[in-house]
């Protein structure tokens, strides 16, 4: 796992979604620390001592050299790497700086905007409901969100007045999890559907209910189940479905069912004010070839919410340790017992 000032990387966000093809994912919830703990720095997990086995080397010097080179004065600001083996941290390093001024060394407990790595967590939330029998993978999503029934598909035209036909099938929960719902995704032939979606501006909604309502006025780019198109809209729909089925706001569901049971104290849709000094600056490349602070509310106010609504597609902040706890839970088939609790 790599979290960096300028990039993030981990297991594919589709890893959990692919569980839709295999069945449910077990996850054991339970009592947890109060939300007030979110203001505390995330400690290193207990079982963090380096280990080695005769069969597998623990020499990560090549990785360390690469990361140091990538975060020197000509590269990214900084990064954190964490490697797990058999439920133990075998390597955990920080590199470079946290801030654009390059005055503050990167900390291992630095807080990153994890963007699309949020999708894996949102998908896990859905699978919790599947496991409970409250949602079925092949249910039409209109069972929970009636406004998404009887979708239309673009056949020609532009975003102002595209030619439409009825979709060949309903969008299912499985389609949403596997990015095959047919939403515009920037693929060839998506122009009319994409223009219509942009005109309805679901991302401008103030909550997930509004996102889905706006999205419902835009046609699909393809019939559900006929193609893969990586997009965020499907995950926002799933987040809203979690709200409807659970009767909880999406952020509250994640906090109570995933973050607190796993001890993910530094993961959420915004960062407590007292901890915002740990948030890594987010940069972009200027026309002069130099890094500069990116545009956007979160760049100007690190730790602020990335969206007006709790975005399952890309709205979370987290740390390397927190995400490693989540990843270990997935590796263990949903058992939180080995996630350093």
N, C-alpha and C positions, 0 to 999 in steps of 0.2 A: 504494500500500500504506500502511495506517495501522495502527500498533500503539499502543494507548493503555492507560492505567491505568483500566480499566473496560470497554474494548471492544477487539476486534481485527477487522481487516478486510483482505481481499485478494481475489484471484480466487476464485470459488466452489470449495468443496471438491469439487464434482461435476465440475470441469473435467477432472481426470484420469480420473475414473470414466467420463466420456462417451467417453473414448478406447476403452472397451470396445465401442462401436458402430462404431468406425472401424478397429480393428486394434491392433497393438502400438505401443509407444512406445520408440524407440531410446534407449539410454543407454550411454555409454561409461564403464566403470569403470577402475580402475587403481591403481597404488601411490600412497600418500598419506602425509601427516604422521602421526607416532605419536600415540596417544591422549593422551599427556601434554600436547599442545598445547591440550587443552580447558581448561587452567588459564590460558591467555593471553587477554587482551582481544582482541576481534575488530577488526582494523584496517579502516579504510575501504578498499574495493576500489581497485585501482590506477587504473582509468580513471574517475575520479570527478569530473573537472573539468567545470563546467557547459558545455553546448554549446547552440547554437541553429541553426535553419535558417530561411531566408526564409519557408518555408511554415507553420512552427509556432512559436507564441510560447513564450518561456520565462518569461513573467511569471506568477508564481504568488502574487502579492501577495494575491489574494482568498482563496486557500487558507490562506495564512499568517495573515491577519486572522481567518478563521473559527476556525482552530485555537487562536490566542491567546485568542479570546473563549471558546472551549469549555473552556479549561484555566485560566481565571482563578479567583479566590478562590471564586466561586460554582459552578464547574463541575467537570469531571474533574480529577484530580491532574495528569496530564500525558500527553504523546503523542510519538511519533516518526513522521514522514512521510518516505517515500522514493519518488521518481518515476524510473523508467527510461525511456529512449527510445533505440532502436537500440543496445541493449547498453551504454549509458552512464548513469550517474547524472546527471540534470540538475537535481535538487533534493533536498536532504537536510537536514531540520530537526528539532530537538527543541523541545519546548514544556513549560512548567509544571515540576512537580516530580516526583521519583521516590517520595517518601515522604509519608505522611499528615500528618506534622508540617509539611510544606512547607518543609523546611530545605535539601534537596538538589536542585539543578537536575536536570531530566531530562537524561540523557546519550544521545548518538546510539547508543552501544553498550549501552544498557540491555537487560536480559534480561526477556522477558515470558513468561507462561504463554500459549501460543497455542491451547490448547483445540482446537476443531474444525478449525482449520487443520492439525492433525495428520493429519486424514483424507486430505488430498491426498497427503501424503508416504506414508502407508500404502498408498494406491491405486497410487502409482508403484512401490512395492516389489513389489506383485503383478504389475504390468505388466512388470517386469524378468523375472520368472519366465515370464510368457507369451511374452515375446520369445525366451527361451532354449528354448522348447518344453517346459518342465517342467510347465506348467499350460496348459489351454485354457479359453477364456472360457465355453464351453458345457458344460464338465465339470460333473457333479453334485458339489457340495462333499463329499458323502458318500464320494467316491473317496479323499479325503484325510482326512476326519473322519467315520468310519463312524457315530459316535453321532448324526449329523444326518440319517441315512437315514429314510425312511418317516415323514415328519412328519405330525402331526395338526393340524387346524384347528378352532378354536372355532366353534360354531354358535349357542349360547345358554348360559344359566346364568351362574355367577359364577366367580371365581378359585378358590374352594374345590373346586367340582365342576362344571366346565363341560361342556356337551354337545359331543362331538367327532365329526369324520369324517376319513377319510384325505385328505391333500392331493392335489390333482389332478395335481401334478407335483413333481419333485425341485427343491430349491434349487440353482441353478447359481452358478458364480463370477460370471457376468455379473449375475445378480440381486443378489448381495451388493454389487458395485461400484456399481450404479445404484439402490440402496435400494428394490428391488422384491422382496425375499425373503419378505415377508409377516410380519415380526416386528411385535409391538405397537409402535406409534409415536405413541400418543396421539390417533389419529384416531377419528372416529365409529364406534362398534361395537367398539372395541378393549378395552372395559373388562374383559371376562372374561379375555382373553389377557394383558392388562397386569397384572391382579391375580395371575394364575398366575406370570408372570415375576417379579414382585416377591416372591412367596412363595418362589421358588427362589433369588432374590438372586444372580444371576451376578456383579454388581459387588462382592460380598463375597468373591470367590475370591482366592486368594493368587497365582495365575498364570493365564496364558491357557488352559492345559489345563483348569484348574478352571472358568474362565468358560464354556467351551464345554460342559463336562459338565453344569454347572448349567442352562445355557440349553437343553440337549437335553431336559430334563424339562418344559419349558414348551411349550404348543401355540402354533401360529402364529395370527395374527389374520386372515390372508387367504391365499389360494392364491398360491404364488410366481409372479411375473411379471404379476400382475393389477392392481397399484396401486403408486404411489410413496408411500413413507412414510419420511421422514428419521429415522434412528435411529442409535445408536452400536453396537448389537449386531452388525450386519452387518460393521462394520469390525473389531470385536474378533475375529470369526470369521475374517476374512481375515488378521489378524495371526497368529492361531494356525495357519492354513493355511501361511503363509510359514515358520513355525517347522518344521512337519512336512516340507514339501517341501525346504527348504534344509538342514535338520539343524542350524540355528543358533537361538539365542534371538533373538527379534524385535529387541531393541535392538541386538544384535551385528550382525545383518543390515543394519539401517539405517545403523549406524556405518560398516561396511566397504564397503557398496555405494553409499551416497548421501552421507552426511555427510562422510566423509574425502575421497572423490574431488572433492567440490565445495568443500572448504575450509570447511565449516560447523562451525567450531570450538566455537561456543557453543550448539549444538543438541543436546538430549538429554533423557532422562527425569528427570534431576535435575541440579542445578548443583553443581560442585565447591565445597567449603566456602570456598576462597580467593576465589571470584568471587561469593559470595552477596550481597555488598554492592551488586551491580549489578541485583539482582532488584527489580522494581517492586512496591510495595505493592498488594495487591488489596483493593478496598473495596466496600462496599454502602451503601445508603441506610438510615439508622436511622429509627425512628419519629418522631424529632424533626426530620427533614428534613436532618440532617447526615451527611456521609460518616463511616463507621467501618470498621475492619478487618473483612473478611469472616470468617465462621466457616470452619473447616476446617484440616487439618494444614499445607497449603502456605501459608495466610495467616499462621498462627502461626509457621511456620518457612519463610520464603521460600527457595526452592531445593530443598526436600525433594520427593521423588517425589509426584506427584499421585494415584497409584493404587498398590495393592500389586503390580500387574502392569504391564508396559510397554503402556500403552493407545494403540493406533493411532487410537482414536476421539477422544482428547482429552488425551493425557498429556504432550505435549512442551513444553519451554521453547525459546525461540529469540530471535534479534535481528532487527532490520529488515534488516541487511546479509546475514545468513545466509539469511533467507527469500527475499530478492531474488536470491541466487545460485541457489536452487532454482527460483524463478519464471522466471529467465532461461533456465535449462536446459530448462524446459518450452516456453518460447517458441521456443527453437532446435531443437525436435523431438528433444530428448534429448541434444544435443551439449553436453558440459561444457566444451568448449574456449573458449567465449566467456564463461564464468561467472567471469571475472576470475582465471584460473589462469595 
